Structures are given as C-alpha cells and as structure tokens.
Amino acid sequence: FMPRATLRLKYPDKANCRNAANGIMKRKDGVGSEDLDLVCYDAKGTIDGLPPFGNELEKVEWLKRMGFMTAEAQLFDSVEEIIAYRAKVMEQRPNLKYDIDGLVIKGLEIDEDDLAKPRPEKQIAFKFSPEEAVTTLRKVEWSESGAVYTPICVVEPVHLAATTVQRANLCN
C-alpha cells in the first residue's frame, strides 16, 4: 500500500494511492518501492512441525512478533457488533492512513481446506458502498479483441475515487 501522506508529499501528480502504488510495483528497477508499505494478514507453515499459532487472532499476533505490519484484527460476539464496527470504520475512512474499500470478516478457527479454495467460504469481503456520480452518456464504442467485442461508454467526465472517469466498460 501507499500511505496517503506519501502520495501527498512525493506523488502529487498521481490521481490516488492505488494508481501510484501500481505504477511503482510494475517497475523492474525497484525505484519508489521504499514508498510502499507491506501489510500482512496471513501466514502458513510450521515451526518444529507445529503451526506457530492456533487461531486467526494468534496468527496476527505472531506476524506482529515477527516484525510484520498487520491489519487490525478484532473479535466480535455478534453480527450486530460487526455491522456497528463497519459503520464506525466507514466514518473514520477519510482519516485513515490508507485508502480502504472494505473489511474482511472471518471465523476465529483456521481452516486450511477452506483457505485452499479459490473463493474461501469462511471469510467474507465486507465492502463499503462505492462512490457514485451522475454523468451523461456521450456515445458507445466497441472494443475488439479477437472475436470478443466489448461495449465501452464514453461519458461526460466525472470525478470518482480521486480520478477523472471518462470511459467505462459496459459488460457489467
């Protein structure tokens, strides 16, 4: 991730943290990588044949002890508590160190079989409402890639997520 403060200080010409970080990660020479933070949320493996942690909270604490920056982890007793926490984070979102688009909710138990699935069932991405804007459709163009044609809308420019949107894929 790129912290918002780094974007303001060193990359004011970039639209947002995500775009700036993506550009740095594509560089083969590593220039700018010192401006990115690595936030860890998972680990696998054993120490002397045993896992170094017994549940998800212990995993996060172990990662911290190993020197990694981690995402905040909290334990909740009810769905209502999770919903209230999501609302609290949504209010704090503009003042967070990083841009975030949601939270991940998972059970306390580590389930290696579930984690091996392409779409684990015991963790849920709890996304925030996306930014929305009203604009005017100017025209529809067709993008061709082999035998696939994709409709692309050209719209009156609108500001979303710290960038200007003028074109959008209409497949979804």
RACORMO-V581951 format. One record per backbone hydrogen bond with DSSP energy under -1.0 kcal/mol. CO is the residue of the C=O (numbers start at 1). NH is the residue of the N-H. E is the energy in kcal/mol with one decimal. If there is no record, write none. Layout:
BEGIN
co | nh | e
CO | NH | E
CO | NH | E
END
This chain:
BEGIN
co | nh | e
1 | 37 | -3.7
3 | 7 | -1.8
4 | 8 | -2.4
5 | 9 | -2.3
6 | 10 | -3.1
7 | 11 | -1.7
11 | 14 | -1.9
16 | 20 | -2.1
17 | 21 | -3.0
18 | 22 | -2.5
19 | 23 | -2.1
20 | 24 | -1.9
21 | 25 | -2.6
22 | 26 | -1.3
24 | 27 | -1.3
30 | 33 | -2.1
32 | 35 | -2.3
33 | 36 | -1.6
40 | 71 | -1.1
47 | 50 | -1.6
50 | 47 | -3.6
55 | 59 | -2.1
56 | 60 | -1.9
57 | 61 | -2.3
58 | 62 | -2.6
59 | 63 | -2.5
60 | 64 | -2.1
61 | 65 | -2.4
62 | 66 | -1.9
63 | 68 | -2.4
64 | 67 | -1.8
69 | 40 | -3.3
78 | 82 | -1.5
79 | 83 | -2.4
80 | 84 | -2.3
81 | 85 | -2.3
82 | 86 | -2.5
83 | 87 | -2.1
84 | 88 | -2.1
85 | 89 | -2.7
86 | 90 | -2.5
87 | 91 | -1.8
88 | 92 | -1.9
89 | 93 | -1.6
92 | 95 | -2.2
93 | 96 | -1.4
97 | 4 | -2.7
101 | 128 | -2.6
103 | 126 | -3.7
105 | 124 | -3.2
108 | 56 | -2.8
111 | 115 | -2.4
112 | 116 | -1.4
114 | 117 | -1.4
122 | 107 | -1.4
124 | 105 | -3.0
125 | 127 | -1.1
126 | 103 | -2.0
136 | 156 | -2.6
139 | 154 | -3.0
141 | 152 | -3.4
143 | 150 | -2.8
145 | 148 | -1.9
148 | 145 | -2.7
150 | 143 | -3.0
151 | 170 | -2.9
152 | 141 | -3.3
153 | 168 | -1.8
154 | 138 | -3.1
154 | 139 | -1.5
158 | 165 | -3.2
160 | 163 | -1.7
163 | 160 | -2.9
165 | 158 | -1.9
166 | 155 | -2.6
168 | 153 | -2.9
END
